[in-house]
Amino acid sequence: SNESIDAAISDVLSKPYLPLPLGLKAPALEGVMGELQRQGIPKIPPSCA
């Protein structure tokens, strides 16, 4: 759901130095990355990729 994606984005943005949640599967991760780019955030730090 969009709510869980929003929560994941908020979590990543609030803690950019932590790895992404283990429960975030590849399609969801791509959706989050695309959403960040749409909002003008160019890249997630490599440590989170």
FIPAMI-420730 format. One line per 5 residues: number of its first residue (from 1); their letters; for each residue x, y, z of N, C-alpha, C, CB. Coordinates in nm, 4 decimals, always signed. Atoms other than C-alpha are relative to their C-alpha. Glycine has a CB too. Layout:
<nukols>
NUM	a	X:Y:Z:X:Y:Z:X:Y:Z:X:Y:Z; ...
</nukols>
This chain:
<nukols>
1	snesi	+0.0842:-0.1199:+0.0000:+0.0000:+0.0000:+0.0000:+0.0874:+0.1244:+0.0000:-0.0950:+0.0008:+0.1220; -0.0761:-0.1249:+0.0028:+0.1066:+0.3601:-0.0429:+0.0443:+0.0413:+0.1389:-0.0826:+0.1109:-0.0626; -0.0352:-0.0415:-0.1356:+0.1056:+0.4109:+0.3328:+0.1308:-0.0641:+0.0442:-0.1121:-0.0362:+0.0979; -0.1235:+0.0664:-0.0423:+0.3782:+0.1517:+0.3870:+0.1194:+0.0557:-0.0762:-0.0103:-0.1520:-0.0211; -0.1091:-0.0605:+0.0773:+0.5863:+0.3048:+0.1068:+0.0346:+0.1360:+0.0593:-0.0389:+0.0140:-0.1503
6	daais	-0.0256:-0.1303:-0.0618:+0.5447:+0.6502:+0.2601:+0.0757:-0.0168:+0.1304:-0.1315:+0.0752:+0.0247; -0.0677:+0.0236:-0.1273:+0.6490:+0.5098:+0.5965:+0.1450:-0.0394:-0.0241:-0.0725:-0.1093:+0.0809; -0.1370:+0.0421:+0.0304:+0.9543:+0.3455:+0.4404:+0.0839:+0.1188:-0.0444:+0.0006:-0.1088:-0.1087; -0.0723:-0.1193:+0.0443:+1.0516:+0.6702:+0.2684:+0.0337:+0.0874:+0.1202:-0.0832:+0.0799:-0.1034; -0.0238:-0.0837:-0.1178:+1.0113:+0.8642:+0.5927:+0.1091:-0.0596:+0.0870:-0.1289:+0.0168:+0.0813
11	dvlsk	-0.0989:+0.0660:-0.0843:+1.2176:+0.6062:+0.7787:+0.1394:+0.0155:-0.0595:-0.0344:-0.1485:+0.0175; -0.1300:-0.0130:+0.0669:+1.4979:+0.6150:+0.5202:+0.0499:+0.1439:+0.0099:-0.0101:-0.0434:-0.1485; -0.0430:-0.1400:-0.0022:+1.4998:+0.9944:+0.5107:+0.0383:+0.0437:+0.1406:-0.1104:+0.0905:-0.0546; -0.0311:-0.0413:-0.1369:+1.5027:+1.0238:+0.8884:+0.1268:-0.0673:+0.0507:-0.1167:-0.0321:+0.0929; -0.1194:+0.0736:-0.0435:+1.7852:+0.7693:+0.9220:+0.0811:-0.0439:-0.1216:-0.0394:-0.1233:+0.0862
16	pylpl	-0.0662:+0.0354:+0.1270:+1.9875:+0.7852:+0.5982:+0.1250:-0.0840:+0.0189:+0.0361:+0.1253:-0.0758; -0.1243:+0.0731:-0.0252:+2.2887:+0.6248:+0.7647:-0.0276:-0.1475:+0.0288:+0.0761:+0.0631:+0.1172; +0.0326:+0.1400:-0.0271:+2.0999:+0.2994:+0.8322:-0.0343:-0.0712:-0.1299:-0.1171:-0.0110:+0.1001; +0.0431:+0.0755:+0.1181:+2.0491:+0.0229:+0.5757:-0.1521:-0.0044:-0.0083:+0.0572:-0.1430:+0.0031; +0.1444:+0.0082:+0.0173:+1.7027:-0.0166:+0.4311:-0.0550:-0.1190:+0.0775:-0.0365:-0.0111:-0.1493
21	plglk	+0.0602:+0.1111:-0.0741:+1.4603:-0.2387:+0.6239:+0.0092:-0.1298:-0.0796:-0.1467:+0.0310:+0.0336; -0.0137:+0.1290:+0.0677:+1.5102:-0.6069:+0.5471:-0.1299:-0.0419:-0.0675:+0.0436:-0.1072:+0.0991; +0.1283:+0.0394:+0.0561:+1.1392:-0.6419:+0.4743:-0.0317:+0.0687:-0.1319:-0.1084:+0.0289:+0.0980; +0.0268:-0.0741:+0.1228:+1.1632:-0.4023:+0.1800:+0.0533:-0.0807:-0.1183:+0.0648:+0.1423:+0.0046; -0.0428:+0.0832:+0.1125:+1.1683:-0.6227:-0.1292:+0.0343:+0.0873:-0.1213:-0.1102:-0.1023:-0.0367
26	apale	-0.0527:-0.0751:+0.1137:+1.3216:-0.5205:-0.4610:-0.1047:+0.0884:-0.0703:+0.0588:-0.0961:-0.0995; +0.0964:-0.0871:+0.0684:+1.0014:-0.3967:-0.6341:-0.0387:+0.1206:+0.0850:-0.1252:-0.0789:-0.0368; +0.0343:-0.1107:-0.0886:+0.9120:-0.1857:-0.3310:+0.1164:+0.0987:+0.0062:-0.0356:-0.0518:+0.1418; -0.1172:-0.0869:-0.0044:+1.2679:-0.0533:-0.3158:+0.0060:+0.0866:-0.1249:+0.1288:-0.0829:+0.0139; -0.0022:-0.0776:+0.1239:+1.2500:+0.0505:-0.6813:-0.1088:+0.1066:+0.0022:-0.0178:-0.0923:-0.1222
31	gvmge	+0.1073:-0.0976:-0.0102:+0.9184:+0.2203:-0.6123:+0.0396:+0.1164:+0.0889:-0.1260:-0.0654:+0.0530; -0.0451:-0.1050:-0.0914:+1.0712:+0.4112:-0.3215:+0.1037:+0.0873:-0.0693:+0.0585:-0.0610:+0.1299; -0.1031:-0.0773:+0.0694:+1.3729:+0.5141:-0.5294:-0.0637:+0.0911:-0.1047:+0.1033:-0.0940:-0.0664; +0.0678:-0.0807:+0.1008:+1.1443:+0.6320:-0.8096:-0.0762:+0.1147:+0.0638:-0.0946:-0.0862:-0.0822; +0.0745:-0.1038:-0.0710:+0.9310:+0.8244:-0.5621:+0.0946:+0.1090:+0.0489:-0.0778:-0.0603:+0.1184
36	lqrqg	-0.0975:-0.0991:-0.0459:+1.2385:+0.9945:-0.4138:+0.0463:+0.0861:-0.1168:+0.1208:-0.0690:+0.0669; -0.0448:-0.0763:+0.1163:+1.3554:+1.0953:-0.7613:-0.1103:+0.0941:-0.0467:+0.0420:-0.0945:-0.1144; +0.1115:-0.0863:+0.0399:+1.0079:+1.2303:-0.8412:-0.0083:+0.1219:+0.0904:-0.1327:-0.0775:+0.0035; +0.0087:-0.1102:-0.0952:+1.0266:+1.4440:-0.5287:+0.1244:+0.0883:-0.0045:-0.0204:-0.0539:+0.1408; -0.1164:-0.0846:+0.0175:+1.3619:+1.5850:-0.6402:+0.1179:-0.0403:+0.0854:-0.0357:+0.1398:+0.0294
41	ipkip	-0.1136:+0.0503:-0.0769:+1.5879:+1.3764:-0.4181:+0.0782:-0.0914:-0.0939:-0.0462:-0.0763:+0.1321; -0.0646:+0.0691:+0.1111:+1.8495:+1.2569:-0.6666:+0.0401:-0.1429:+0.0299:+0.1196:+0.0753:-0.0417; -0.0488:+0.1350:-0.0253:+2.0024:+0.9532:-0.4975:-0.0018:-0.0303:+0.1486:+0.1413:-0.0178:-0.0560; -0.0178:+0.0482:-0.1367:+1.9974:+0.7480:-0.1823:+0.1497:-0.0256:+0.0186:-0.0861:-0.1310:+0.0282; -0.1431:+0.0247:-0.0213:+2.3459:+0.7311:-0.0271:+0.0360:-0.1448:-0.0304:+0.0394:+0.0345:+0.1442
46	psca	-0.0376:+0.1361:+0.0414:+2.5380:+0.4260:-0.1574:-0.0085:-0.1010:+0.1144:+0.1408:+0.0003:-0.0564; +0.0036:+0.0927:-0.1133:+2.5475:+0.2762:+0.1926:-0.1394:-0.0586:+0.0195:+0.0451:+0.0707:+0.1279; +0.1367:+0.0489:-0.0153:+2.1700:+0.2328:+0.1713:-0.0449:-0.0786:-0.1223:-0.0954:+0.1163:+0.0250; +0.0459:+0.0615:+0.1251:+2.1576:+0.0954:-0.1830:+0.0091:-0.1515:+0.0071:+0.0819:+0.0517:-0.1187
</nukols>
